[in-house]
Amino acid sequence: MIKTSVAIAMAVLLSACQDKPTEPVVPKVAPAVQAQIATPAQLDNKPVLSAEAYGPVQFGAALQDVETKLGEKSQPLGAADPACSTVQFKSLPAVRFMVEQGVITRADTQAGVPNIFGIDVGATLAQAKQKIPDLIVGPHKYLELGHYLTFAGNNNTAVVMEEDGNKITKIRGGLQPSVAYVEVCG
């Protein structure tokens, strides 16, 4: 009886580990916040930025694996430095990805790129707080009236928005500490 139970448990575990298409990762959040989060169906299946990924690009994945997954080579933006560089994909033109030691650690988006919160460049701090009550607001490094707005995701990830005292000017997601860096490499 015990051997049968162990065999069934092993079969279940092995089937869970097989290569299957992965669904977009959506961070676990409080129910009040979950109600405000856009779903991929609401966004016409466009890639969506979360703390863990931008569409098919998971933060923490090897650049080479992402290139294989997307079926295209990345285009370097600036000097190709193995320690830290920035790349872009033709199929994802409104996003630049930070690559550190061959691993994608962050995505910086342009205005109009959807994110799980439905917040875009131009939104106010009040609008962001209304949609994300758990938002952490901290002072901006360079702008006296500005702020960094941080939503902590799962597994040491986050979405960071920069606000200039009036409106959100930048939105990015990725692994800590890379997503919190003020400057971008490459």
N, C-alpha and C positions, 0 to 999 in steps of 0.2 A: 504494500500500500504506500509506504513512504517512497520507495523507488519510483512508483508511478507518479506520485505528486511532484517529485523532483524532476522527472523527465518532462512532465507537462509544463512546469515552471520554466525549465531550460528552453523548451520549444517556443514558449511565449516570448521570452527574452531575446532569443535569436531572431525571431520574426520581426521584433521591434527594431533590431539593428540593421536589417537589410536596407539597401539603397532604395529610398522612396522619395518622390518629390517632396520638398519641404514647403510648408506653408509659411507665409510671412510671420515673423516673430512679433508679437504684440506684447508689450510689457504688462505685468500684472499690476493693476492700479485699483484704488479705492472705487467702490460702485458709483460714487458721485462723479468721479473723474471719468470712469468708463462710459458713462452716458454721453459725455461730450466728445469722445474719441470717434473719429471718422473710420469707417470700415473700407476695405479695398473696393467693395461693391459700390459704395457711395462715391468713390473717386474714379469710376469707370476703369478700374483695373490698371491705373497708372501706378508706377512705382511710388512708394510712400516712405518717407523718412520716419524712423523710430529710433529709440536709443540703441537698439541692437542691430539695425540694418537699414540700408536704403534699397528697397525693392529686393532684387535677387542677391545683392551684395551684403554678406554678413560681416560685421566688424569682427576682426580677429582671424579672418580667412586669409590664406596666402594669396598674394596677387596672382601668381601663376595659376592657382586653382580657379580664381574668379575669371581670369582670361579664358580658361578652358570652358567654364560654365557659360559665359556669354558668347563664346565663339569668336572673340576678337581680341586683338592686342590693345593694351592701354597706350595712350599717347602722353608722354611726359610733358609737364608744364614747368619749364625751367630746367635747371641742372639736375641730372640723374645722380642723386647721392644715395648710396645704399643705406646710410643711417636714417635719412628722412628726405622724402621727395613727394611731389604732388603729381597725380595723373588724372586723366579723364578718359571716358569711353565714348565713342561716337554714338552708341545706342542710349547713352545716359548723358546728354550734352549739358544739362543745366546743373551738374554736380561735379565737384572736384574732390578727389579722394586723397587723403594723406596715407602714405605708405612708409612704415618704419621697419627696417630690417626685413623687407619682403612681405610684410603683413599689413593689410588695410586696417587702419585704426580709427579713421574719422572720415566723415563726409560733410563738406560745406556746400550749402545749396544756394541757388539764386532765387530771387523773388518768383513766386508762382509755383514753386515745387511743393507738392502736397506733403503734409506731415500728419501724424496720427492725431494731432490736436485740432487740425483745421485752422491753425494760426498762420498768418503770412507776414512777410515784411510789410511794415506800415501799420500793423496793429499796435494798440497801446498797452502799457503795463496793466491797466485796469482790465482790459479785455482778456489779456493772458491770464491774470489772476482769477477771473471769472470762470474761464474754461479749465484751468488747472489749479485748484485750491492748494495742492501740495507743493506749489512752485516755491523754490528757494530763491530769494532775491538778495543779491550782494552788490557791492559797489563796483563800478567799472574802473579798470586800471588807468585809463587815459582820459575819460570824460567825467568831469566833476559831477554833472547831474545824471550821468548814465548808470546803467545797471547790467549785471549778468543775471539772467533768469534761467535757473537750472531745474530740470526735472530728472531725478535719479531713476534710472531704469533698473533692470535686473543684471546681475553678474558684473557689477562695476562699470555700467554703461550710463550714458546720460544724453539728454537733448539740452543744448545750451543756446539761448537766444541773447543777442546783445541789443540793448535799448539805450538810446541817446538822451533820455530825459523826456522825450516826446513820443517816440515810436520805436518799434523793433526794426533794426537795420540788418541783422544777420541771424541765420539759423543754421545750426550744425548738430550732428549726432555722432556718437562713437564711444570708444573705450576711454576710460579714465586712465591716465591723466591727459592723454592726447586731446580729447574733446575740450578740455578746459584750458589748453594752451592759448595764450592771447595771440601770439604770432603763428603763422603757418609756414612750414618749411617749403623749400623748393619753389 
